[in-house]
């Protein structure tokens, strides 16, 4: 009759606990993905890419490269914005080459030539605009208003208190912003109000 086998293996609980407590034997941790946030994950990917590209070693070298890239990107953004806004920043000295910039600039503009062309083409919308801009230029040159790119027509009416200028501004704003239909009669009204203001009309 067969005798039951005896288990000769014994487990040293103290030694097993020692192995489990030793981080060198924590293989499960190596298999788990690190708990990184979006920023840390992105930075690690960038760090690995730059390290392979430029043979960067160490966190200090990596951070220096990152700061240089950020600085260059910021400078590029500033240069781009300055380039896009060059007409507005240097409107007083340059000539206007784009008709869309006429309303933003009262300097370097041949008002009479543009007005004559608009009337010849029966473009009364543009004629109303150019007469009003010509009026702003005259008021600015005669220290009646302080012209600035960011100001609105309403602000100028507060600087130069005139009933005729108020009427002129209202007509301009209706045409420019209120989709009011311009006409030859309205252009002639603008011309008449401009003439009265220059002669020292109704205040």
C-alpha positions in Angstrom: 0.0 0.0 0.0 1.4 3.4 -1.0 2.3 5.8 1.7 1.1 9.5 1.3 3.7 11.8 0.0 5.1 14.2 2.5 5.6 17.9 1.5 9.3 18.5 2.3 9.2 22.1 1.0 8.9 24.8 3.6 8.3 28.6 3.2 10.4 31.1 5.1 7.8 33.8 5.7 10.4 36.3 7.0 12.5 35.9 3.9 9.5 36.2 1.6 8.4 39.4 3.3 11.9 40.8 2.9 11.8 40.2 -0.9 8.4 41.7 -1.2 9.5 44.8 0.7 12.6 45.3 -1.5 11.9 47.7 -4.4 14.5 46.0 -6.5 12.2 43.0 -6.8 9.0 45.1 -7.5 8.5 43.9 -11.1 4.9 44.9 -11.1 5.8 48.5 -10.8 7.9 48.3 -14.0 4.9 47.0 -15.9 2.6 49.8 -14.8 2.4 53.1 -16.8 3.5 56.1 -14.8 0.7 58.4 -13.6 1.7 61.4 -15.6 -0.4 64.5 -16.4 -0.9 65.8 -19.9 1.9 68.4 -19.5 4.4 65.9 -18.0 3.7 63.4 -20.7 4.1 66.0 -23.4 7.3 67.3 -21.9 8.7 63.7 -21.7 8.0 63.1 -25.4 9.6 66.4 -26.4 12.6 65.7 -24.2 13.1 62.3 -25.8 12.7 63.8 -29.3 15.2 66.6 -28.6 17.6 64.3 -26.9 17.7 62.1 -29.9 17.9 65.0 -32.3 20.5 67.1 -30.5 22.2 64.5 -28.3 21.1 66.3 -25.2 22.0 64.8 -21.9 20.6 65.9 -18.6 17.6 67.9 -17.5 19.5 71.2 -17.4 20.5 71.0 -21.0 17.0 70.1 -22.0 15.4 72.9 -20.1 17.7 75.5 -21.7 16.7 74.3 -25.2 13.1 74.5 -24.3 13.5 78.1 -23.0 15.3 79.1 -26.2 12.5 77.6 -28.3 9.8 79.4 -26.3 11.7 82.7 -26.6 12.1 82.3 -30.3 8.5 81.5 -30.7 7.5 84.6 -28.7 9.7 86.8 -30.8 8.3 85.3 -34.0 4.8 86.0 -32.8 5.6 89.6 -32.0 7.2 90.2 -35.4 4.2 88.6 -37.1 1.7 90.8 -35.2 3.8 93.9 -36.0 3.8 93.0 -39.7 0.1 92.5 -39.7 -0.5 95.8 -38.0 2.1 97.9 -39.9 -0.5 100.1 -41.5 -2.1 101.0 -38.2 1.1 101.6 -36.4 2.7 103.7 -39.1 -0.4 105.3 -40.7 0.9 108.9 -40.3 4.0 108.4 -42.4 3.1 105.9 -45.0 0.8 106.1 -48.0 -2.4 104.2 -48.1 -2.3 101.6 -50.8 -5.3 99.5 -49.9 -8.8 101.1 -50.1 -9.9 99.0 -47.1 -7.4 100.9 -44.9 -8.8 104.4 -45.9 -11.2 104.5 -42.9 -8.4 103.7 -40.5 -6.1 106.4 -41.8 -6.5 110.1 -42.5 -2.9 110.8 -43.4 -1.2 110.0 -46.6 -4.6 110.0 -48.4 -5.4 112.0 -51.5 -9.0 112.8 -50.5 -9.9 115.0 -53.5 -8.7 112.4 -56.0 -10.6 109.6 -54.3 -13.7 111.7 -53.9 -13.6 112.6 -57.7 -13.2 109.0 -58.7 -16.1 107.9 -56.4 -18.4 110.5 -57.8 -17.5 109.6 -61.3 -18.3 106.0 -60.6 -21.4 107.0 -58.7 -20.0 105.2 -55.7 -21.9 107.4 -53.1 -21.0 105.1 -50.3 -17.3 105.8 -50.7 -18.0 109.4 -51.4 -19.7 109.8 -48.0 -16.9 108.1 -46.2 -14.1 110.1 -47.9 -15.8 113.4 -47.2 -16.1 112.5 -43.5 -12.5 111.4 -43.3 -11.5 114.6 -45.0 -13.4 116.5 -42.3 -11.6 114.6 -39.6 -8.3 115.5 -41.2 -9.2 119.2 -41.2 -10.4 119.1 -37.6 -7.2 117.3 -36.5 -4.9 119.7 -38.4 -6.7 122.7 -36.8 -6.5 121.2 -33.3 -10.2 120.7 -33.0 -9.9 117.0 -32.2 -7.2 114.6 -31.1 -7.4 112.0 -33.9 -6.4 108.4 -32.9 -6.9 105.1 -34.7 -8.8 103.6 -31.8 -11.4 106.4 -31.4 -15.0 106.2 -32.7 -16.9 108.9 -34.5 -19.0 109.5 -31.4 -15.9 110.4 -29.4 -15.0 113.1 -31.9 -18.4 114.7 -31.5 -17.6 115.1 -27.8 -14.3 116.8 -28.6 -15.7 119.1 -31.2 -19.1 120.4 -30.1 -20.9 121.4 -33.3 -24.5 120.7 -34.5 -23.3 120.5 -38.1 -20.5 118.0 -37.2 -23.0 116.0 -35.2 -25.3 115.8 -38.2 -22.4 114.9 -40.4 -21.3 112.1 -38.0 -24.8 110.7 -37.8 -25.1 110.5 -41.6 -21.7 108.8 -41.9 -22.5 106.3 -39.2 -25.9 105.4 -40.8 -24.2 104.7 -44.1 -21.1 103.0 -42.7 -22.7 100.9 -39.9 -26.4 101.1 -40.4 -26.7 99.9 -44.0 -28.3 103.2 -44.8 -28.6 103.7 -48.6 -26.3 106.5 -49.7 -27.2 108.9 -52.5 -26.0 111.9 -54.4 -28.2 114.1 -52.2 -26.6 112.8 -49.1 -23.1 113.4 -50.5 -24.1 117.0 -51.3 -25.4 117.4 -47.7 -22.1 116.2 -46.4 -20.3 118.6 -48.6 -22.5 121.5 -47.4 -22.0 120.6 -43.7 -18.2 120.3 -44.3 -18.2 123.8 -45.8 -20.2 125.3 -42.9 -17.9 123.7 -40.3 -14.8 125.1 -42.0 -16.4 128.5 -42.1 -17.2 128.4 -38.5 -20.8 127.3 -38.7 -23.3 126.3 -36.1 -21.7 125.4 -32.8 
